[in-house]
Amino acid sequence: MKKIRLALAILMSSFVCVAAQPLTRPAILQWSKKAIVKSPDGQLQIEVHPILTDQDNHSPVVVHRRYDGREWALFTLSRVADVLWEADGNRILVIDEPTANDYDVHLYSSDGKRTELDTDGMIRSTVARLLGPDRKLEFYLPTFLSWEDADLVIAVGGASSTGMPLPMQSLPMKSFCFAVHVDSVSGRVLSANKLFSSRCRLSP
């Protein structure tokens, strides 16, 4: 029994140490697993609380303030999501993956409030404009690239088609890869440029 307790203590101390390290890349959250992602100063933490008895995958994700125990709802996790704290702990990036081929990009303040501007919608419309009016988004797969001060860069990859139903669609799908610069304070898209395809996720 003592050996089991000692092993558990070592395992828990290792988990806390890893969770407390500042993240430079997103942490991966899964709907069926408990998780904690601490803010850079350690005062706040993002927590996943799985509901394994639900017929659907609906796991609450909350921001927990450690010194008084207060919590704010962040979003509901239905599958997988990437989350990353801004270096100063004021904002949170969430790249939600509710389906395999269509992800969502959201920015939240540390109190759980989503950025007023529709950042995801702005990124989608920017990509659609760059692809042209004759192309339809088939895969929309944004991933994190970098975040320095307010300058957030999202790599948006995927594929587009002519939008015609098969077998009328004679041309194959085309992959795309863009670097989209976002002001993380306002959530506004500042610019977008083509990027090497190796930096993007192009298919599910």
C-alpha positions in Angstrom: 0.0 0.0 0.0 2.8 2.4 0.8 4.5 1.7 -2.5 1.2 2.4 -4.3 0.8 5.7 -2.4 4.4 6.7 -3.2 3.9 6.0 -6.9 0.7 8.0 -7.0 2.4 10.9 -5.3 5.3 10.9 -7.8 2.8 10.7 -10.7 0.8 13.7 -9.4 3.8 15.8 -8.7 5.0 15.2 -12.2 1.6 16.2 -13.7 1.5 19.5 -11.7 5.1 20.3 -12.8 4.3 19.8 -16.4 1.0 21.7 -16.2 2.7 24.7 -14.5 5.2 25.2 -17.2 4.4 28.1 -19.6 3.2 26.9 -22.9 4.6 28.1 -26.3 2.3 25.9 -28.3 -1.4 25.0 -27.7 -2.4 22.3 -25.3 -4.7 19.7 -26.8 -8.0 19.1 -24.9 -10.1 16.0 -25.5 -13.8 15.8 -24.5 -13.4 12.5 -22.5 -10.3 13.5 -20.5 -9.9 15.8 -17.5 -7.3 18.5 -18.1 -5.8 21.6 -16.5 -3.9 24.3 -18.5 -2.6 27.0 -16.2 -2.1 30.7 -17.1 1.4 32.0 -17.2 1.2 33.5 -13.7 -0.6 30.4 -12.4 -3.5 32.3 -10.9 -6.0 31.0 -13.5 -6.4 27.7 -15.1 -8.5 26.2 -17.9 -10.2 23.0 -16.9 -12.0 20.3 -18.8 -14.8 18.5 -16.9 -15.9 15.5 -18.9 -19.5 14.3 -18.8 -19.1 10.7 -19.7 -22.7 9.8 -19.0 -24.0 12.1 -21.7 -25.2 10.4 -24.9 -23.5 13.2 -26.9 -20.0 14.6 -26.3 -20.7 17.8 -24.3 -17.8 18.5 -21.8 -17.8 21.9 -20.1 -14.5 23.9 -20.3 -14.2 26.5 -17.7 -11.7 29.1 -16.4 -11.0 28.6 -12.7 -9.6 31.4 -10.5 -7.5 29.5 -8.0 -7.3 32.0 -5.1 -11.1 32.2 -4.5 -12.4 29.2 -6.5 -14.6 31.3 -8.9 -15.3 29.8 -12.4 -16.4 31.1 -15.7 -17.7 29.0 -18.6 -15.5 29.1 -21.6 -17.1 26.8 -24.2 -18.5 23.3 -24.6 -16.0 20.7 -26.0 -17.6 18.2 -28.3 -14.5 16.5 -29.6 -11.0 18.0 -29.6 -9.7 21.6 -29.2 -6.3 23.4 -29.0 -6.1 26.1 -26.3 -3.3 28.6 -25.6 -2.9 31.4 -23.1 -1.5 34.7 -24.2 1.9 35.4 -22.6 0.4 38.0 -20.3 -2.6 35.8 -19.4 -5.2 38.3 -20.6 -6.5 36.3 -23.6 -7.1 32.7 -24.6 -6.9 31.3 -28.1 -9.3 28.4 -28.8 -9.1 26.4 -32.0 -12.1 24.1 -31.6 -12.4 20.9 -33.8 -16.1 19.8 -33.5 -15.8 17.9 -36.8 -12.8 16.5 -38.7 -12.9 18.9 -41.6 -14.2 22.2 -40.2 -12.5 23.9 -37.2 -13.4 27.2 -35.4 -11.1 29.9 -34.2 -12.2 31.9 -31.1 -10.5 34.5 -28.8 -11.6 34.9 -25.2 -10.6 37.2 -22.4 -9.5 35.6 -19.2 -13.0 36.1 -17.7 -14.5 33.8 -20.4 -16.0 36.5 -22.6 -15.6 35.9 -26.3 -14.1 38.7 -28.4 -17.0 40.9 -29.7 -15.9 40.6 -33.3 -16.5 37.3 -35.1 -12.9 36.4 -35.6 -13.7 33.0 -37.1 -16.1 34.5 -39.6 -13.6 37.1 -40.6 -10.9 34.5 -41.2 -13.3 32.4 -43.2 -14.3 35.3 -45.4 -10.7 36.4 -45.9 -9.8 32.9 -47.1 -12.9 32.7 -49.3 -12.0 36.0 -50.9 -8.4 34.8 -51.6 -9.7 31.6 -53.2 -12.1 33.5 -55.4 -15.9 33.4 -56.0 -15.8 30.1 -58.0 -14.3 28.1 -55.2 -16.1 26.4 -52.3 -14.4 25.6 -49.0 -14.3 21.8 -48.4 -11.8 21.6 -45.6 -11.1 24.5 -43.3 -8.3 23.6 -40.9 -6.7 26.5 -39.0 -3.8 25.8 -36.7 -1.6 27.9 -34.4 1.6 29.4 -35.9 2.8 32.2 -33.6 1.7 34.8 -31.0 3.8 37.7 -30.0 2.3 40.7 -28.2 -1.0 41.3 -30.0 0.2 39.8 -33.3 -1.4 36.4 -33.6 -0.7 34.3 -36.7 -3.0 31.4 -37.7 -2.0 29.0 -40.5 -5.1 28.2 -42.4 -5.0 25.1 -44.6 -7.5 23.0 -46.3 -9.0 22.3 -49.7 -11.5 23.9 -52.0 -13.7 22.7 -54.9 -15.8 24.1 -57.7 -18.9 23.4 -55.5 -20.5 21.3 -58.1 -21.9 17.9 -57.0 -20.2 14.8 -58.3 -20.0 13.6 -61.1 -20.6 17.1 -62.5 -17.5 18.3 -60.7 -14.8 17.7 -63.3 -11.9 19.4 -61.6 -10.3 17.9 -58.4 -10.1 19.7 -55.1 -7.2 22.1 -54.7 -5.3 22.6 -51.4 -4.5 26.0 -50.0 -2.3 27.4 -47.2 -2.4 30.9 -45.8 -0.8 32.8 -42.9 -3.6 35.0 -41.4 -2.5 37.8 -39.1 -5.0 38.6 -36.4 -5.0 41.4 -33.8 -5.6 39.4 -30.7 -7.0 42.4 -28.8 -9.8 43.2 -31.2 -10.0 39.9 -33.0 -9.7 41.7 -36.4 -7.9 40.2 -39.3 -5.0 42.4 -40.4 -3.6 40.6 -43.4 -3.3 37.2 -45.1 -0.6 35.8 -47.3 0.2 32.5 -49.0 2.3 30.1 -47.0 4.3 27.0 -47.8 1.9 24.0 -47.7 4.2 22.2 -45.2 3.2 24.8 -42.5 -0.5 24.0 -42.9 -2.8 21.0 -42.2 -4.3 20.4 -45.6 -6.7 17.4 -45.0 -8.4 15.8 -42.0 
